[in-house]
Amino acid sequence: MRVTVLGAGSMGHGIAQVSATAGHDVVLRDIEAEFVEDGLEGIRENLQGGVDRGKISESEMEETLERIEGLTDLETAVEEADLVVEAVPEDMDLKQEVFADIEDAASEDTVIASNTSSLSVTEMASALEHPERAVGLHFFNPPHIMDLVEIVIAEQTDDRTEQFAVDYVQGLEKEDVVVRDTAGFATSRLGLALGLEAIRMVEQGVASPADIDEGMEIGYGHPMGPLELTDHVGLDVRLHIAEHLREELGERFKPPQSLRRKVRAGNLGKKTGEGYYVWEDGERVGMSGEWD
Ligand SMILES: NC(=O)c1ccc[n+]([C@@H]2O[C@H](COP(=O)([O-])OP(=O)(O)OC[C@H]3O[C@@H](n4cnc5c(N)ncnc54)[C@H](O)[C@@H]3O)[C@@H](O)[C@H]2O)c1
């Protein structure tokens, strides 16, 4: 099968990599040659990491790389594709424009997928003349490590497209969950609910961030507690999603005050050195504020 990925950024290059690893012929397309080159370099580095850890052989790495072609011309990139996955920035107007451009240049049977993490696939699909071939393929970051893909079924998605998406994801040897196109899909909605409640518990003095996280890690087997995860994802990103889900689903997603305050102060988590924890050189070294 021929898979074209649009956008060679954080997600796009990873989706191209896992598709090529599964044996598909892959085209990776971005708007500038240097972005394509950066994406291809990212793939090379990921695969080299796999070789260094003994997970794949040198020749498997070379074969995978040979299956990936980098391009900037949209028409050439999509005209023979069986599946096009867009991983361009999270902006509805841009995604609708990209969907319509794909449809203009691709064959009638091409399945058109979006890797959006929060936007409505139904709304994106409405930009198509044949919206029944649209579907969401929500990969997790980084795609070559994370085993889950949420398959998002838009109002217009038909059974053929759904089955195609399931077969593609299973062919990547990843786990699929099929969800209806609703705000936050399944994982962001539930993950955020846990994160916001943990923040409210810290505000109410129920326990320290470290104790809450340890409770969920040891008591519930979560690989990372909800507050540390918030610091990893970025407090600004979580606030943005909370505001979106509050608008769509109601007050239970109202962002807690400390989340707003920290974002206003520029304390966005690991990337700025402080969120609910304090970070130095990417390591957790203490808790923020009164819990220190
Ligand atoms: N980063 C994450 O953790 C994550 C996780 C899941 C889903 N997503 C979703 O994946 C999508 C991409 O996110 P990202 O983090 O990879 O973004 P990114 O900014 O790293 O990459 C986006 C790339 O798209 C390119 N681009 C812009 N317009 C284009 C066009 N018309 N055609 C082709 N390429 C174009 C940009 O040049 C850039 O290289 C978003 O919808 C995002 O919500 C991101």
The ligand as an SDF file (V2000), in Angstrom:
LIG
                    3D

 44 48  0  0  0  0  0  0  0  0999 V2000
    2.7870   16.8280   19.1300 N   0  0  0  0  0  0  0  0  0  0  0  0
    1.9950   15.9590   19.7310 C   0  0  0  0  0  0  0  0  0  0  0  0
    2.2560   15.4870   20.8430 O   0  0  0  0  0  0  0  0  0  0  0  0
    0.7540   15.4750   19.0210 C   0  0  0  0  0  0  0  0  0  0  0  0
    0.1540   14.2650   19.4400 C   0  0  0  0  0  0  0  0  0  0  0  0
   -0.9660   13.7920   18.7500 C   0  0  0  0  0  0  0  0  0  0  0  0
   -1.4770   14.5180   17.6740 C   0  0  0  0  0  0  0  0  0  0  0  0
   -0.8860   15.7100   17.3060 N   0  0  0  0  0  0  0  0  0  0  0  0
   -1.4700   16.4390   16.1590 C   0  0  0  0  0  0  0  0  0  0  0  0
   -0.6280   16.2270   15.0300 O   0  0  0  0  0  0  0  0  0  0  0  0
   -0.7090   17.3650   14.1630 C   0  0  0  0  0  0  0  0  0  0  0  0
    0.6850   17.8700   13.8950 C   0  0  0  0  0  0  0  0  0  0  0  0
    1.3040   18.2090   15.1170 O   0  0  0  0  0  0  0  0  0  0  0  0
    2.8840   18.2880   15.2770 P   0  0  0  0  0  0  0  0  0  0  0  0
    3.1430   18.3900   16.7430 O   0  0  0  0  0  0  0  0  0  0  0  0
    3.5350   17.2060   14.4880 O   0  0  0  0  0  0  0  0  0  0  0  0
    3.1630   19.7100   14.5760 O   0  0  0  0  0  0  0  0  0  0  0  0
    4.5520   20.2860   14.0360 P   0  0  0  0  0  0  0  0  0  0  0  0
    4.4070   21.7640   14.1170 O   0  0  0  0  0  0  0  0  0  0  0  0
    5.7040   19.6170   14.6920 O   0  0  0  0  0  0  0  0  0  0  0  0
    4.5540   19.8490   12.4920 O   0  0  0  0  0  0  0  0  0  0  0  0
    3.6570   20.3440   11.5420 C   0  0  0  0  0  0  0  0  0  0  0  0
    4.3530   20.3380   10.1790 C   0  0  0  0  0  0  0  0  0  0  0  0
    3.3830   20.5840    9.1800 O   0  0  0  0  0  0  0  0  0  0  0  0
    3.9860   21.3650    8.1780 C   0  0  0  0  0  0  0  0  0  0  0  0
    2.9540   21.9780    7.3420 N   0  0  0  0  0  0  0  0  0  0  0  0
    2.2780   23.1210    7.5100 C   0  0  0  0  0  0  0  0  0  0  0  0
    1.3870   23.2860    6.5020 N   0  0  0  0  0  0  0  0  0  0  0  0
    1.5020   22.2020    5.6840 C   0  0  0  0  0  0  0  0  0  0  0  0
    0.8570   21.7820    4.4970 C   0  0  0  0  0  0  0  0  0  0  0  0
   -0.1000   22.5190    3.9430 N   0  0  0  0  0  0  0  0  0  0  0  0
    1.2440   20.6040    3.9370 N   0  0  0  0  0  0  0  0  0  0  0  0
    2.2130   19.8620    4.5050 C   0  0  0  0  0  0  0  0  0  0  0  0
    2.8540   20.2100    5.6330 N   0  0  0  0  0  0  0  0  0  0  0  0
    2.4990   21.3620    6.2190 C   0  0  0  0  0  0  0  0  0  0  0  0
    4.8630   22.3340    8.9490 C   0  0  0  0  0  0  0  0  0  0  0  0
    5.8530   22.9050    8.1070 O   0  0  0  0  0  0  0  0  0  0  0  0
    5.4260   21.4120   10.0340 C   0  0  0  0  0  0  0  0  0  0  0  0
    6.6400   20.7950    9.6200 O   0  0  0  0  0  0  0  0  0  0  0  0
   -1.6260   18.3680   14.8710 C   0  0  0  0  0  0  0  0  0  0  0  0
   -2.9260   18.2140   14.3770 O   0  0  0  0  0  0  0  0  0  0  0  0
   -1.5560   17.9480   16.3260 C   0  0  0  0  0  0  0  0  0  0  0  0
   -2.7090   18.2960   17.0690 O   0  0  0  0  0  0  0  0  0  0  0  0
    0.2160   16.1970   17.9350 C   0  0  0  0  0  0  0  0  0  0  0  0
  1  2  1  0
  2  3  2  0
  2  4  1  0
  4  5  1  0
  4 44  2  0
  5  6  2  0
  6  7  1  0
  7  8  2  0
  8  9  1  0
  8 44  1  0
  9 10  1  0
  9 42  1  0
 10 11  1  0
 11 12  1  0
 11 40  1  0
 12 13  1  0
 13 14  1  0
 14 15  2  0
 14 16  1  0
 14 17  1  0
 17 18  1  0
 18 19  2  0
 18 20  1  0
 18 21  1  0
 21 22  1  0
 22 23  1  0
 23 24  1  0
 23 38  1  0
 24 25  1  0
 25 26  1  0
 25 36  1  0
 26 27  1  0
 26 35  1  0
 27 28  2  0
 28 29  1  0
 29 30  1  0
 29 35  2  0
 30 31  1  0
 30 32  2  0
 32 33  1  0
 33 34  2  0
 34 35  1  0
 36 37  1  0
 36 38  1  0
 38 39  1  0
 40 41  1  0
 40 42  1  0
 42 43  1  0
M  CHG  2   8   1  16  -1
M  END
$$$$
